[in-house]
Amino acid sequence: MEKQSCIYCSAGLEKDAVALNKKLLGRSVLDFMCLSCLAKHLSSSEDDLKVRIKEFKERGCKLFA
Ligand SMILES: [Zn+2]
């Protein structure tokens, strides 16, 4: 599978980051952002996004399987 990269800074994306983009921006999203750029986009912080990834995993969200 082709590795996704951030549309803003071209950083390679972890599986969790891709899943979080889909979760927060919609499953059909094609322009993925790294956690850092996604945090700016959402006026949030990278740490907050990491917490949310953890929460989604704990809830058993299939996107994060
Ligand atoms: Zn980025």
N, CA, C, O and the ligand as a Tripos MOL2 file, in Angstrom:
@<TRIPOS>MOLECULE
protein
  261   259    66     0     0
PROTEIN
NO_CHARGES

@<TRIPOS>ATOM
      1 N           0.8410   -1.2050    0.0000 N.3       1 MET1
      2 CA          0.0000    0.0000    0.0000 C.3       1 MET1
      3 C           0.8750    1.2550    0.0000 C.2       1 MET1
      4 O           1.8710    1.3350    0.7200 O.2       1 MET1
      5 N           0.4970    2.2000   -0.7950 N.am      2 GLU2
      6 CA          1.2380    3.4550   -0.9000 C.3       2 GLU2
      7 C           1.1620    4.2340    0.4020 C.2       2 GLU2
      8 O           0.0920    4.3630    0.9950 O.2       2 GLU2
      9 N           2.3050    4.7550    0.8440 N.am      3 LYS3
     10 CA          2.3110    5.5020    2.0870 C.3       3 LYS3
     11 C           1.8210    6.9280    1.8280 C.2       3 LYS3
     12 O           2.2710    7.6000    0.9000 O.2       3 LYS3
     13 N           0.8990    7.3630    2.6640 N.am      4 GLN4
     14 CA          0.3470    8.7060    2.5120 C.3       4 GLN4
     15 C           1.3180    9.7310    3.0540 C.2       4 GLN4
     16 O           2.0830    9.4510    3.9780 O.2       4 GLN4
     17 N           1.2840   10.9200    2.4760 N.am      5 SER5
     18 CA          2.0920   11.9940    3.0420 C.3       5 SER5
     19 C           1.2500   13.2610    3.2020 C.2       5 SER5
     20 O           0.2420   13.4590    2.5230 O.2       5 SER5
     21 N           1.6960   14.0930    4.1120 N.am      6 CYS6
     22 CA          0.9680   15.3130    4.4560 C.3       6 CYS6
     23 C           0.9100   16.2770    3.2620 C.2       6 CYS6
     24 O           1.9160   16.4950    2.5870 O.2       6 CYS6
     25 N          -0.2690   16.8470    3.0090 N.am      7 ILE7
     26 CA         -0.4080   17.7660    1.8750 C.3       7 ILE7
     27 C           0.3050   19.0880    2.1260 C.2       7 ILE7
     28 O           0.6100   19.8190    1.1830 O.2       7 ILE7
     29 N           0.5700   19.3950    3.3770 N.am      8 TYR8
     30 CA          1.2180   20.6740    3.6880 C.3       8 TYR8
     31 C           2.7330   20.5790    3.8110 C.2       8 TYR8
     32 O           3.4580   21.3960    3.2430 O.2       8 TYR8
     33 N           3.2120   19.5770    4.5580 N.am      9 CYS9
     34 CA          4.6570   19.5240    4.7980 C.3       9 CYS9
     35 C           5.3120   18.2640    4.2310 C.2       9 CYS9
     36 O           6.5190   18.0700    4.3750 O.2       9 CYS9
     37 N           4.5090   17.4010    3.5810 N.am     10 SER10
     38 CA          5.0220   16.1830    2.9440 C.3      10 SER10
     39 C           5.6000   15.1520    3.9030 C.2      10 SER10
     40 O           6.2580   14.2060    3.4720 O.2      10 SER10
     41 N           5.3620   15.3260    5.1860 N.am     11 ALA11
     42 CA          5.8170   14.3240    6.1530 C.3      11 ALA11
     43 C           5.0910   13.0080    5.8910 C.2      11 ALA11
     44 O           3.9040   13.0000    5.5640 O.2      11 ALA11
     45 N           5.8040   11.9090    6.0340 N.am     12 GLY12
     46 CA          5.1780   10.5990    5.8930 C.3      12 GLY12
     47 C           4.1930   10.3880    7.0350 C.2      12 GLY12
     48 O           4.4550   10.8000    8.1650 O.2      12 GLY12
     49 N           3.0620    9.7480    6.7470 N.am     13 LEU13
     50 CA          2.0270    9.6090    7.7750 C.3      13 LEU13
     51 C           1.9470    8.2040    8.3370 C.2      13 LEU13
     52 O           1.9780    7.2170    7.6020 O.2      13 LEU13
     53 N           1.8440    8.1320    9.6480 N.am     14 GLU14
     54 CA          1.5990    6.8600   10.3110 C.3      14 GLU14
     55 C           0.1630    6.4340   10.0210 C.2      14 GLU14
     56 O          -0.6990    7.2450    9.6800 O.2      14 GLU14
     57 N          -0.0550    5.1450   10.1710 N.am     15 LYS15
     58 CA         -1.3960    4.5820    9.9750 C.3      15 LYS15
     59 C          -2.4310    5.2900   10.8640 C.2      15 LYS15
     60 O          -3.5470    5.5750   10.4290 O.2      15 LYS15
     61 N          -2.0470    5.5620   12.0920 N.am     16 ASP16
     62 CA         -2.9610    6.2170   13.0280 C.3      16 ASP16
     63 C          -3.3330    7.6260   12.5700 C.2      16 ASP16
     64 O          -4.4720    8.0620   12.7330 O.2      16 ASP16
     65 N          -2.3640    8.3280   11.9980 N.am     17 ALA17
     66 CA         -2.6250    9.6910   11.5270 C.3      17 ALA17
     67 C          -3.6160    9.6630   10.3660 C.2      17 ALA17
     68 O          -4.5190   10.4960   10.2920 O.2      17 ALA17
     69 N          -3.4410    8.7030    9.4630 N.am     18 VAL18
     70 CA         -4.3610    8.5570    8.3330 C.3      18 VAL18
     71 C          -5.7620    8.2460    8.8460 C.2      18 VAL18
     72 O          -6.7460    8.8100    8.3680 O.2      18 VAL18
     73 N          -5.8440    7.3410    9.8240 N.am     19 ALA19
     74 CA         -7.1330    6.9680   10.3890 C.3      19 ALA19
     75 C          -7.7990    8.1770   11.0500 C.2      19 ALA19
     76 O          -9.0120    8.3590   10.9430 O.2      19 ALA19
     77 N          -7.0100    8.9900   11.7230 N.am     20 LEU20
     78 CA         -7.5660   10.1620   12.4060 C.3      20 LEU20
     79 C          -8.0930   11.1820   11.3940 C.2      20 LEU20
     80 O          -9.1330   11.8010   11.6210 O.2      20 LEU20
     81 N          -7.3910   11.3570   10.2940 N.am     21 ASN21
     82 CA         -7.8850   12.2360    9.2250 C.3      21 ASN21
     83 C          -9.2520   11.7700    8.7500 C.2      21 ASN21
     84 O         -10.1770   12.5680    8.5980 O.2      21 ASN21
     85 N          -9.3670   10.4650    8.5190 N.am     22 LYS22
     86 CA        -10.6370    9.9140    8.0440 C.3      22 LYS22
     87 C         -11.7340   10.1030    9.0760 C.2      22 LYS22
     88 O         -12.8750   10.4320    8.7510 O.2      22 LYS22
     89 N         -11.3550    9.8830   10.3340 N.am     23 LYS23
     90 CA        -12.3280    9.9620   11.4150 C.3      23 LYS23
     91 C         -12.8400   11.4040   11.5900 C.2      23 LYS23
     92 O         -14.0400   11.6270   11.7470 O.2      23 LYS23
     93 N         -11.9330   12.3590   11.5610 N.am     24 LEU24
     94 CA        -12.3000   13.7430   11.8550 C.3      24 LEU24
     95 C         -12.7710   14.5120   10.6280 C.2      24 LEU24
     96 O         -13.5730   15.4400   10.7450 O.2      24 LEU24
     97 N         -12.2800   14.1330    9.4540 N.am     25 LEU25
     98 CA        -12.5900   14.9180    8.2500 C.3      25 LEU25
     99 C         -13.5100   14.1840    7.2810 C.2      25 LEU25
    100 O         -13.9690   14.7560    6.2920 O.2      25 LEU25
    101 N         -13.7730   12.9200    7.5740 N.am     26 GLY26
    102 CA        -14.6500   12.1510    6.6850 C.3      26 GLY26
    103 C         -13.8850   11.0420    6.0020 C.2      26 GLY26
    104 O         -12.7280   11.2200    5.6200 O.2      26 GLY26
    105 N         -14.5240    9.9040    5.8470 N.am     27 ARG27
    106 CA        -13.8490    8.7190    5.3120 C.3      27 ARG27
    107 C         -13.4020    8.8770    3.8860 C.2      27 ARG27
    108 O         -12.4980    8.1700    3.4420 O.2      27 ARG27
    109 N         -14.0150    9.7920    3.1490 N.am     28 SER28
    110 CA        -13.6750    9.9260    1.7370 C.3      28 SER28
    111 C         -12.5440   10.9310    1.5120 C.2      28 SER28
    112 O         -12.1560   11.2040    0.3760 O.2      28 SER28
    113 N         -12.0250   11.4740    2.6150 N.am     29 VAL29
    114 CA        -10.9700   12.4870    2.4710 C.3      29 VAL29
    115 C          -9.7590   11.9060    1.7340 C.2      29 VAL29
    116 O          -9.3550   10.7710    1.9850 O.2      29 VAL29
    117 N          -9.1880   12.6940    0.8270 N.am     30 LEU30
    118 CA         -8.0320   12.2320    0.0670 C.3      30 LEU30
    119 C          -6.7860   13.0500    0.3950 C.2      30 LEU30
    120 O          -5.6620   12.6070    0.1610 O.2      30 LEU30
    121 N          -6.9950   14.2390    0.9360 N.am     31 ASP31
    122 CA         -5.8690   15.0940    1.3090 C.3      31 ASP31
    123 C          -5.5790   14.9020    2.7880 C.2      31 ASP31
    124 O          -6.2760   15.4450    3.6450 O.2      31 ASP31
    125 N          -4.5490   14.1290    3.0780 N.am     32 PHE32
    126 CA         -4.2380   13.8230    4.4660 C.3      32 PHE32
    127 C          -3.2290   14.7980    5.0400 C.2      32 PHE32
    128 O          -2.3480   15.3010    4.3430 O.2      32 PHE32
    129 N          -3.3830   15.0500    6.3300 N.am     33 MET33
    130 CA         -2.4410   15.9300    7.0220 C.3      33 MET33
    131 C          -1.7370   15.1580    8.1300 C.2      33 MET33
    132 O          -2.3050   14.2340    8.7130 O.2      33 MET33
    133 N          -0.4860   15.5480    8.4160 N.am     34 CYS34
    134 CA          0.2070   14.9500    9.5470 C.3      34 CYS34
    135 C          -0.4280   15.5070   10.8280 C.2      34 CYS34
    136 O          -1.2070   16.4580   10.7760 O.2      34 CYS34
    137 N          -0.0950   14.9190   11.9530 N.am     35 LEU35
    138 CA         -0.7180   15.3360   13.2110 C.3      35 LEU35
    139 C          -0.4600   16.8070   13.4990 C.2      35 LEU35
    140 O          -1.3350   17.5190   13.9940 O.2      35 LEU35
    141 N           0.7370   17.2480   13.1870 N.am     36 SER36
    142 CA          1.1050   18.6340   13.4480 C.3      36 SER36
    143 C           0.2500   19.6060   12.6250 C.2      36 SER36
    144 O          -0.2820   20.5730   13.1700 O.2      36 SER36
    145 N           0.1150   19.3550   11.3240 N.am     37 CYS37
    146 CA         -0.6870   20.2310   10.4630 C.3      37 CYS37
    147 C          -2.1760   20.0690   10.7520 C.2      37 CYS37
    148 O          -2.9330   21.0380   10.6890 O.2      37 CYS37
    149 N          -2.5900   18.8560   11.0670 N.am     38 LEU38
    150 CA         -3.9880   18.6120   11.4050 C.3      38 LEU38
    151 C          -4.3650   19.3750   12.6760 C.2      38 LEU38
    152 O          -5.4640   19.9190   12.7820 O.2      38 LEU38
    153 N          -3.4520   19.4090   13.6240 N.am     39 ALA39
    154 CA         -3.6950   20.1360   14.8680 C.3      39 ALA39
    155 C          -3.9060   21.6230   14.5740 C.2      39 ALA39
    156 O          -4.8220   22.2420   15.1150 O.2      39 ALA39
    157 N          -3.0590   22.1910   13.7200 N.am     40 LYS40
    158 CA         -3.2180   23.6040   13.3500 C.3      40 LYS40
    159 C          -4.5470   23.8270   12.6480 C.2      40 LYS40
    160 O          -5.2630   24.7860   12.9370 O.2      40 LYS40
    161 N          -4.8670   22.9290   11.7210 N.am     41 HIS41
    162 CA         -6.1080   23.0140   10.9540 C.3      41 HIS41
    163 C          -7.3280   23.0220   11.8840 C.2      41 HIS41
    164 O          -8.3150   23.7090   11.6210 O.2      41 HIS41
    165 N          -7.2460   22.2590   12.9560 N.am     42 LEU42
    166 CA         -8.3770   22.1220   13.8780 C.3      42 LEU42
    167 C          -8.2430   23.0440   15.0900 C.2      42 LEU42
    168 O          -9.0270   22.9510   16.0340 O.2      42 LEU42
    169 N          -7.2480   23.9330   15.0610 N.am     43 SER43
    170 CA         -6.9720   24.8020   16.2100 C.3      43 SER43
    171 C          -6.8440   23.9730   17.4780 C.2      43 SER43
    172 O          -7.3810   24.3180   18.5310 O.2      43 SER43
    173 N          -6.1240   22.8770   17.3480 N.am     44 SER44
    174 CA         -5.9300   21.9540   18.4510 C.3      44 SER44
    175 C          -4.4270   21.7790   18.6520 C.2      44 SER44
    176 O          -3.6300   22.5360   18.0980 O.2      44 SER44
    177 N          -4.0450   20.7860   19.4400 N.am     45 SER45
    178 CA         -2.6240   20.5130   19.6180 C.3      45 SER45
    179 C          -2.3350   19.0640   19.2610 C.2      45 SER45
    180 O          -3.2200   18.2090   19.2830 O.2      45 SER45
    181 N          -1.0730   18.8090   18.9300 N.am     46 GLU46
    182 CA         -0.6860   17.4570   18.5650 C.3      46 GLU46
    183 C          -0.9580   16.4880   19.7160 C.2      46 GLU46
    184 O          -1.4080   15.3620   19.5010 O.2      46 GLU46
    185 N          -0.6820   16.9350   20.9260 N.am     47 ASP47
    186 CA         -0.9220   16.0770   22.0900 C.3      47 ASP47
    187 C          -2.3990   15.7310   22.2220 C.2      47 ASP47
    188 O          -2.7570   14.5950   22.5310 O.2      47 ASP47
    189 N          -3.2580   16.7350   21.9810 N.am     48 ASP48
    190 CA         -4.6970   16.4980   22.0530 C.3      48 ASP48
    191 C          -5.1150   15.4480   21.0210 C.2      48 ASP48
    192 O          -5.9440   14.5850   21.3080 O.2      48 ASP48
    193 N          -4.5400   15.5270   19.8250 N.am     49 LEU49
    194 CA         -4.8790   14.5570   18.7780 C.3      49 LEU49
    195 C          -4.4210   13.1560   19.1680 C.2      49 LEU49
    196 O          -5.1160   12.1760   18.8960 O.2      49 LEU49
    197 N          -3.2550   13.0570   19.8040 N.am     50 LYS50
    198 CA         -2.7610   11.7480   20.2470 C.3      50 LYS50
    199 C          -3.6960   11.1450   21.2880 C.2      50 LYS50
    200 O          -3.9380    9.9380   21.2980 O.2      50 LYS50
    201 N          -4.2160   11.9990   22.1590 N.am     51 VAL51
    202 CA         -5.1830   11.5410   23.1530 C.3      51 VAL51
    203 C          -6.4330   11.0190   22.4520 C.2      51 VAL51
    204 O          -6.9830    9.9840   22.8280 O.2      51 VAL51
    205 N          -6.8740   11.7510   21.4280 N.am     52 ARG52
    206 CA         -8.0810   11.3330   20.7120 C.3      52 ARG52
    207 C          -7.8690   10.0150   19.9780 C.2      52 ARG52
    208 O          -8.7700    9.1780   19.9340 O.2      52 ARG52
    209 N          -6.6810    9.8230   19.4010 N.am     53 ILE53
    210 CA         -6.3690    8.5470   18.7430 C.3      53 ILE53
    211 C          -6.4970    7.4100   19.7550 C.2      53 ILE53
    212 O          -7.0780    6.3630   19.4700 O.2      53 ILE53
    213 N          -5.9400    7.6440   20.9420 N.am     54 LYS54
    214 CA         -5.9820    6.6390   22.0010 C.3      54 LYS54
    215 C          -7.4360    6.3300   22.3840 C.2      54 LYS54
    216 O          -7.8130    5.1730   22.5700 O.2      54 LYS54
    217 N          -8.2400    7.3970   22.4960 N.am     55 GLU55
    218 CA         -9.6550    7.2050   22.8490 C.3      55 GLU55
    219 C         -10.3990    6.4190   21.7800 C.2      55 GLU55
    220 O         -11.1770    5.5190   22.0970 O.2      55 GLU55
    221 N         -10.1640    6.7530   20.5170 N.am     56 PHE56
    222 CA        -10.8330    6.0260   19.4320 C.3      56 PHE56
    223 C         -10.4400    4.5600   19.4620 C.2      56 PHE56
    224 O         -11.2800    3.6850   19.2510 O.2      56 PHE56
    225 N          -9.1590    4.2840   19.7240 N.am     57 LYS57
    226 CA         -8.6900    2.8970   19.7990 C.3      57 LYS57
    227 C          -9.3700    2.1600   20.9390 C.2      57 LYS57
    228 O          -9.7980    1.0160   20.7900 O.2      57 LYS57
    229 N          -9.4630    2.8320   22.0800 N.am     58 GLU58
    230 CA        -10.0690    2.2000   23.2540 C.3      58 GLU58
    231 C         -11.5450    1.9020   23.0160 C.2      58 GLU58
    232 O         -12.0870    0.9300   23.5420 O.2      58 GLU58
    233 N         -12.1900    2.7560   22.2100 N.am     59 ARG59
    234 CA        -13.5960    2.5160   21.8870 C.3      59 ARG59
    235 C         -13.7640    1.4670   20.8050 C.2      59 ARG59
    236 O         -14.8820    1.0740   20.4700 O.2      59 ARG59
    237 N         -12.6290    1.0130   20.2580 N.am     60 GLY60
    238 CA        -12.6950   -0.0400   19.2540 C.3      60 GLY60
    239 C         -13.0840    0.4450   17.8720 C.2      60 GLY60
    240 O         -13.6370   -0.3100   17.0730 O.2      60 GLY60
    241 N         -12.7930    1.7130   17.5910 N.am     61 CYS61
    242 CA        -13.0980    2.2310   16.2540 C.3      61 CYS61
    243 C         -12.3510    1.4160   15.1910 C.2      61 CYS61
    244 O         -11.1400    1.2180   15.2890 O.2      61 CYS61
    245 N         -13.0870    0.9480   14.1770 N.am     62 LYS62
    246 CA        -12.5140    0.0620   13.1470 C.3      62 LYS62
    247 C         -11.4290    0.7530   12.3230 C.2      62 LYS62
    248 O         -10.5170    0.0970   11.8200 O.2      62 LYS62
    249 N         -11.5260    2.0730   12.1850 N.am     63 LEU63
    250 CA        -10.5280    2.7900   11.3900 C.3      63 LEU63
    251 C          -9.1270    2.6640   11.9970 C.2      63 LEU63
    252 O          -8.1210    2.7670   11.2950 O.2      63 LEU63
    253 N          -9.0810    2.4410   13.3120 N.am     64 PHE64
    254 CA         -7.7990    2.3800   14.0170 C.3      64 PHE64
    255 C          -7.3380    0.9690   14.2980 C.2      64 PHE64
    256 O          -6.3670    0.7590   15.0250 O.2      64 PHE64
    257 N          -8.0410   -0.0130   13.7170 N.am     65 ALA65
    258 CA         -7.7010   -1.4110   13.9890 C.3      65 ALA65
    259 C          -6.3450   -1.7870   13.3990 C.2      65 ALA65
    260 O          -5.9070   -2.9290   13.5360 O.2      65 ALA65
    261 ZN          2.2070   18.2680    7.8930 Zn       66 ZN66
@<TRIPOS>BOND
     1     1     2 1
     2     2     3 1
     3     3     4 2
     4     3     5 am
     5     5     6 1
     6     6     7 1
     7     7     8 2
     8     7     9 am
     9     9    10 1
    10    10    11 1
    11    11    12 2
    12    11    13 am
    13    13    14 1
    14    14    15 1
    15    15    16 2
    16    15    17 am
    17    17    18 1
    18    18    19 1
    19    19    20 2
    20    19    21 am
    21    21    22 1
    22    22    23 1
    23    23    24 2
    24    23    25 am
    25    25    26 1
    26    26    27 1
    27    27    28 2
    28    27    29 am
    29    29    30 1
    30    30    31 1
    31    31    32 2
    32    31    33 am
    33    33    34 1
    34    34    35 1
    35    35    36 2
    36    35    37 am
    37    37    38 1
    38    38    39 1
    39    39    40 2
    40    39    41 am
    41    41    42 1
    42    42    43 1
    43    43    44 2
    44    43    45 am
    45    45    46 1
    46    46    47 1
    47    47    48 2
    48    47    49 am
    49    49    50 1
    50    50    51 1
    51    51    52 2
    52    51    53 am
    53    53    54 1
    54    54    55 1
    55    55    56 2
    56    55    57 am
    57    57    58 1
    58    58    59 1
    59    59    60 2
    60    59    61 am
    61    61    62 1
    62    62    63 1
    63    63    64 2
    64    63    65 am
    65    65    66 1
    66    66    67 1
    67    67    68 2
    68    67    69 am
    69    69    70 1
    70    70    71 1
    71    71    72 2
    72    71    73 am
    73    73    74 1
    74    74    75 1
    75    75    76 2
    76    75    77 am
    77    77    78 1
    78    78    79 1
    79    79    80 2
    80    79    81 am
    81    81    82 1
    82    82    83 1
    83    83    84 2
    84    83    85 am
    85    85    86 1
    86    86    87 1
    87    87    88 2
    88    87    89 am
    89    89    90 1
    90    90    91 1
    91    91    92 2
    92    91    93 am
    93    93    94 1
    94    94    95 1
    95    95    96 2
    96    95    97 am
    97    97    98 1
    98    98    99 1
    99    99   100 2
   100    99   101 am
   101   101   102 1
   102   102   103 1
   103   103   104 2
   104   103   105 am
   105   105   106 1
   106   106   107 1
   107   107   108 2
   108   107   109 am
   109   109   110 1
   110   110   111 1
   111   111   112 2
   112   111   113 am
   113   113   114 1
   114   114   115 1
   115   115   116 2
   116   115   117 am
   117   117   118 1
   118   118   119 1
   119   119   120 2
   120   119   121 am
   121   121   122 1
   122   122   123 1
   123   123   124 2
   124   123   125 am
   125   125   126 1
   126   126   127 1
   127   127   128 2
   128   127   129 am
   129   129   130 1
   130   130   131 1
   131   131   132 2
   132   131   133 am
   133   133   134 1
   134   134   135 1
   135   135   136 2
   136   135   137 am
   137   137   138 1
   138   138   139 1
   139   139   140 2
   140   139   141 am
   141   141   142 1
   142   142   143 1
   143   143   144 2
   144   143   145 am
   145   145   146 1
   146   146   147 1
   147   147   148 2
   148   147   149 am
   149   149   150 1
   150   150   151 1
   151   151   152 2
   152   151   153 am
   153   153   154 1
   154   154   155 1
   155   155   156 2
   156   155   157 am
   157   157   158 1
   158   158   159 1
   159   159   160 2
   160   159   161 am
   161   161   162 1
   162   162   163 1
   163   163   164 2
   164   163   165 am
   165   165   166 1
   166   166   167 1
   167   167   168 2
   168   167   169 am
   169   169   170 1
   170   170   171 1
   171   171   172 2
   172   171   173 am
   173   173   174 1
   174   174   175 1
   175   175   176 2
   176   175   177 am
   177   177   178 1
   178   178   179 1
   179   179   180 2
   180   179   181 am
   181   181   182 1
   182   182   183 1
   183   183   184 2
   184   183   185 am
   185   185   186 1
   186   186   187 1
   187   187   188 2
   188   187   189 am
   189   189   190 1
   190   190   191 1
   191   191   192 2
   192   191   193 am
   193   193   194 1
   194   194   195 1
   195   195   196 2
   196   195   197 am
   197   197   198 1
   198   198   199 1
   199   199   200 2
   200   199   201 am
   201   201   202 1
   202   202   203 1
   203   203   204 2
   204   203   205 am
   205   205   206 1
   206   206   207 1
   207   207   208 2
   208   207   209 am
   209   209   210 1
   210   210   211 1
   211   211   212 2
   212   211   213 am
   213   213   214 1
   214   214   215 1
   215   215   216 2
   216   215   217 am
   217   217   218 1
   218   218   219 1
   219   219   220 2
   220   219   221 am
   221   221   222 1
   222   222   223 1
   223   223   224 2
   224   223   225 am
   225   225   226 1
   226   226   227 1
   227   227   228 2
   228   227   229 am
   229   229   230 1
   230   230   231 1
   231   231   232 2
   232   231   233 am
   233   233   234 1
   234   234   235 1
   235   235   236 2
   236   235   237 am
   237   237   238 1
   238   238   239 1
   239   239   240 2
   240   239   241 am
   241   241   242 1
   242   242   243 1
   243   243   244 2
   244   243   245 am
   245   245   246 1
   246   246   247 1
   247   247   248 2
   248   247   249 am
   249   249   250 1
   250   250   251 1
   251   251   252 2
   252   251   253 am
   253   253   254 1
   254   254   255 1
   255   255   256 2
   256   255   257 am
   257   257   258 1
   258   258   259 1
   259   259   260 2
@<TRIPOS>SUBSTRUCTURE
     1 MET1         2 RESIDUE 1 A MET
     2 GLU2         6 RESIDUE 1 A GLU
     3 LYS3        10 RESIDUE 1 A LYS
     4 GLN4        14 RESIDUE 1 A GLN
     5 SER5        18 RESIDUE 1 A SER
     6 CYS6        22 RESIDUE 1 A CYS
     7 ILE7        26 RESIDUE 1 A ILE
     8 TYR8        30 RESIDUE 1 A TYR
     9 CYS9        34 RESIDUE 1 A CYS
    10 SER10       38 RESIDUE 1 A SER
    11 ALA11       42 RESIDUE 1 A ALA
    12 GLY12       46 RESIDUE 1 A GLY
    13 LEU13       50 RESIDUE 1 A LEU
    14 GLU14       54 RESIDUE 1 A GLU
    15 LYS15       58 RESIDUE 1 A LYS
    16 ASP16       62 RESIDUE 1 A ASP
    17 ALA17       66 RESIDUE 1 A ALA
    18 VAL18       70 RESIDUE 1 A VAL
    19 ALA19       74 RESIDUE 1 A ALA
    20 LEU20       78 RESIDUE 1 A LEU
    21 ASN21       82 RESIDUE 1 A ASN
    22 LYS22       86 RESIDUE 1 A LYS
    23 LYS23       90 RESIDUE 1 A LYS
    24 LEU24       94 RESIDUE 1 A LEU
    25 LEU25       98 RESIDUE 1 A LEU
    26 GLY26      102 RESIDUE 1 A GLY
    27 ARG27      106 RESIDUE 1 A ARG
    28 SER28      110 RESIDUE 1 A SER
    29 VAL29      114 RESIDUE 1 A VAL
    30 LEU30      118 RESIDUE 1 A LEU
    31 ASP31      122 RESIDUE 1 A ASP
    32 PHE32      126 RESIDUE 1 A PHE
    33 MET33      130 RESIDUE 1 A MET
    34 CYS34      134 RESIDUE 1 A CYS
    35 LEU35      138 RESIDUE 1 A LEU
    36 SER36      142 RESIDUE 1 A SER
    37 CYS37      146 RESIDUE 1 A CYS
    38 LEU38      150 RESIDUE 1 A LEU
    39 ALA39      154 RESIDUE 1 A ALA
    40 LYS40      158 RESIDUE 1 A LYS
    41 HIS41      162 RESIDUE 1 A HIS
    42 LEU42      166 RESIDUE 1 A LEU
    43 SER43      170 RESIDUE 1 A SER
    44 SER44      174 RESIDUE 1 A SER
    45 SER45      178 RESIDUE 1 A SER
    46 GLU46      182 RESIDUE 1 A GLU
    47 ASP47      186 RESIDUE 1 A ASP
    48 ASP48      190 RESIDUE 1 A ASP
    49 LEU49      194 RESIDUE 1 A LEU
    50 LYS50      198 RESIDUE 1 A LYS
    51 VAL51      202 RESIDUE 1 A VAL
    52 ARG52      206 RESIDUE 1 A ARG
    53 ILE53      210 RESIDUE 1 A ILE
    54 LYS54      214 RESIDUE 1 A LYS
    55 GLU55      218 RESIDUE 1 A GLU
    56 PHE56      222 RESIDUE 1 A PHE
    57 LYS57      226 RESIDUE 1 A LYS
    58 GLU58      230 RESIDUE 1 A GLU
    59 ARG59      234 RESIDUE 1 A ARG
    60 GLY60      238 RESIDUE 1 A GLY
    61 CYS61      242 RESIDUE 1 A CYS
    62 LYS62      246 RESIDUE 1 A LYS
    63 LEU63      250 RESIDUE 1 A LEU
    64 PHE64      254 RESIDUE 1 A PHE
    65 ALA65      258 RESIDUE 1 A ALA
    66 ZN66       261 GROUP 0 **** ****
